[in-house]
Structures are given as structure tokens and as C-alpha cells.
């Protein structure tokens, strides 16, 4: 496998330089450092540069993980571990079931992983990316101060 195959599959999508990321407005003050987004995976996970180093932004929690790699090293990490980096087999299973999402769509988890959802094709739907970011930002705002392991209940009122 090579990076071109992954890109052509739609599992990893690149942004144009200086592309407007309107979805960032959904996150209000949850992002507190300048990020230069260069790509996303088909599930909406964002890849950015912070001072020339790759960072992964998890939209459902607004967590930013600095991975300490250059872009070239990051691409190699994807090739070395496509499961751990871009959920390759889950992506392929979702494409088989739903078809490939368009450039303005994501595979969205019906129950987001941060809320206990499972990374399984049965928990996936195709969603407009703007709506997906809006939903994930709403979750991130609500759980930002919740401690890991806290049991949560849905209020259906």
C-alpha cells in the first residue's frame, strides 16, 4: 500500500492551503492555539501543524494531541499502521456498506466514541460534514470538564 492509494480511496483528504474551515466556528473557545489544518480522515478527525509538528484534533472532544512528527513522518506512520491512524478496515467496511462519502460528507458515528459508541460499521452513517462538526462540537462543549470514567445519562425530555 502507498499513500496515493489511501488518498485515492478517500480515507485521507487534504485541504487546500489557506482553506476556510468554517466548521471551527462551532468550537467557540475550545481551540486555544493556532492550527494549520492540512488533512482530515473520512471520520472527521483533523490533522494539523503546530509549529511544523503534526497534531491530531479529535472533533468530538476538541482534544489536541501533538504527535511529534513531521508531515513526512506522519505519512509514513499511516503506511506503517493504517488501522491505528485512519481506521483503514473500518473505512473500507463502511465504504462497502454505504459507498464512498463525497468530499463534503463524513462517516459519522451514530453514538460518538467519546459517549461510549463502538467503532463498528453498525454504528456508522454518512452525514454532511458541517452537520457532523456541529454535532461533535456540541458534544465537546458538554463533556469538556467531565472526568474520564464518569457515567453519563441522556435526558430525553
C-alpha positions as CSV (number, residue, x, y, z in Angstrom):
1,X,0.0,0.0,0.0
2,X,1.2,3.6,-0.6
3,X,-0.1,7.0,0.4
4,X,-1.5,7.6,-3.0
5,X,-3.8,4.6,-2.7
6,X,-5.0,5.8,0.7
7,X,-5.7,9.3,-0.7
8,X,-7.5,8.0,-3.8
9,X,-9.7,5.8,-1.6
10,X,-11.0,8.9,0.2
11,X,-9.8,7.7,3.6
12,X,-7.5,10.7,3.9
13,X,-8.4,14.1,2.4
14,X,-6.2,17.1,2.0
15,X,-7.1,20.7,2.4
16,X,-6.0,23.4,0.0
17,X,-3.5,25.8,1.6
18,X,-5.4,28.7,3.4
19,X,-8.7,26.8,3.0
20,X,-11.5,28.4,5.1
21,X,-12.5,26.0,7.9
22,X,-15.9,27.4,8.7
23,X,-16.6,24.5,11.0
24,X,-14.1,25.9,13.5
25,X,-16.8,28.5,14.5
26,X,-18.8,25.6,16.1
27,X,-16.0,25.2,18.7
28,X,-16.1,28.7,20.1
29,X,-13.1,28.9,22.6
30,X,-12.3,25.2,22.8
31,X,-9.4,25.6,20.4
32,X,-6.8,27.8,22.1
33,X,-3.8,27.7,19.8
34,X,-3.3,28.5,16.1
35,X,-3.6,25.4,14.0
36,X,-2.8,24.9,10.3
37,X,-5.1,22.1,9.2
38,X,-3.8,20.1,6.3
39,X,-6.0,17.0,6.1
40,X,-8.8,15.0,7.6
41,X,-9.8,11.4,7.6
42,X,-13.2,10.2,6.4
43,X,-14.5,10.2,10.0
44,X,-13.8,13.9,10.5
45,X,-10.6,13.5,12.6
46,X,-8.4,16.5,11.7
47,X,-4.7,16.7,11.1
48,X,-2.9,20.0,11.7
49,X,0.5,21.5,12.1
50,X,1.5,23.3,15.2
51,X,4.9,24.9,14.8
52,X,5.7,22.5,12.0
53,X,4.8,19.4,14.0
54,X,1.7,17.2,13.3
55,X,-1.1,17.3,15.7
56,X,-4.4,15.3,15.7
57,X,-7.6,17.2,16.6
58,X,-10.4,14.9,17.8
59,X,-13.6,16.9,16.9
60,X,-15.9,15.0,19.3
61,X,-13.8,16.0,22.3
62,X,-11.8,19.0,21.0
63,X,-8.7,17.3,22.3
64,X,-5.4,18.1,20.5
65,X,-2.7,15.6,20.5
66,X,0.8,16.7,19.4
67,X,2.3,13.6,17.9
68,X,5.8,15.0,17.5
69,X,6.3,14.1,13.8
70,X,6.9,16.0,10.6
71,X,4.3,15.6,7.9
72,X,6.6,13.1,6.0
73,X,7.0,11.0,9.2
74,X,3.2,11.2,9.7
75,X,2.5,9.8,6.2
76,X,4.9,7.0,7.0
77,X,3.1,6.3,10.2
78,X,-0.1,6.0,8.3
79,X,1.5,3.5,5.9
80,X,3.0,1.6,8.9
81,X,-0.2,1.5,10.9
82,X,-3.3,2.4,8.8
83,X,-5.6,0.9,11.4
84,X,-4.3,3.0,14.3
85,X,-4.0,6.2,12.3
86,X,-7.0,6.3,9.9
87,X,-9.2,3.3,10.9
88,X,-8.5,1.7,7.5
89,X,-10.5,-1.5,7.8
90,X,-13.5,0.3,9.3
91,X,-13.3,2.8,6.5
92,X,-13.3,0.0,3.9
93,X,-16.2,-1.8,5.6
94,X,-18.2,1.5,5.7
95,X,-17.5,2.1,2.0
96,X,-18.6,-1.4,1.2
97,X,-21.9,-0.9,3.0
98,X,-22.7,2.8,2.3
99,X,-20.5,3.8,-0.6
100,X,-17.8,6.4,-0.5
101,X,-18.8,9.7,1.1
102,X,-18.5,12.8,-1.0
103,X,-15.9,15.5,-0.2
104,X,-18.5,17.4,1.9
105,X,-19.5,14.3,3.9
106,X,-18.1,12.2,6.7
107,X,-18.7,8.8,8.1
108,X,-20.3,9.7,11.4
109,X,-20.8,7.5,14.4
110,X,-24.4,7.3,15.4
111,X,-23.2,7.2,19.0
112,X,-19.9,9.0,19.1
113,X,-16.9,7.1,20.6
114,X,-16.5,9.7,23.4
115,X,-20.0,8.8,24.6
116,X,-19.4,5.0,24.5
117,X,-20.2,4.3,20.9
118,X,-18.4,1.4,19.2
119,X,-16.1,1.8,16.3
120,X,-18.2,-0.6,14.2
121,X,-19.9,-0.3,10.8
122,X,-23.3,-0.8,12.5
123,X,-22.7,2.5,14.4
124,X,-21.9,4.5,11.2
125,X,-24.0,6.7,8.9
126,X,-23.0,9.2,6.2
127,X,-23.5,12.8,7.3
128,X,-22.9,16.2,5.9
129,X,-19.6,17.3,7.3
130,X,-20.8,20.7,8.5
131,X,-23.7,19.0,10.4
132,X,-21.2,16.4,11.7
133,X,-18.9,19.1,13.1
134,X,-21.8,21.0,14.6
135,X,-22.9,17.8,16.4
136,X,-19.4,16.9,17.5
137,X,-18.7,20.4,18.8
138,X,-21.9,20.3,20.8
139,X,-20.7,17.1,22.4
140,X,-17.2,18.5,23.0
141,X,-18.7,21.6,24.8
142,X,-20.8,19.4,27.1
143,X,-18.1,17.0,28.1
144,X,-15.0,19.3,28.2
145,X,-14.9,19.3,32.1
146,X,-16.2,15.7,32.6
147,X,-13.6,13.3,34.2
148,X,-12.7,10.1,32.4
149,X,-14.9,7.3,33.7
150,X,-17.8,9.5,34.6
151,X,-21.2,7.7,34.0
152,X,-23.5,9.9,31.9
153,X,-27.2,9.6,31.2
154,X,-29.2,11.0,28.3
155,X,-32.0,13.3,29.2
156,X,-34.8,12.6,26.7
157,X,-37.0,15.5,27.8
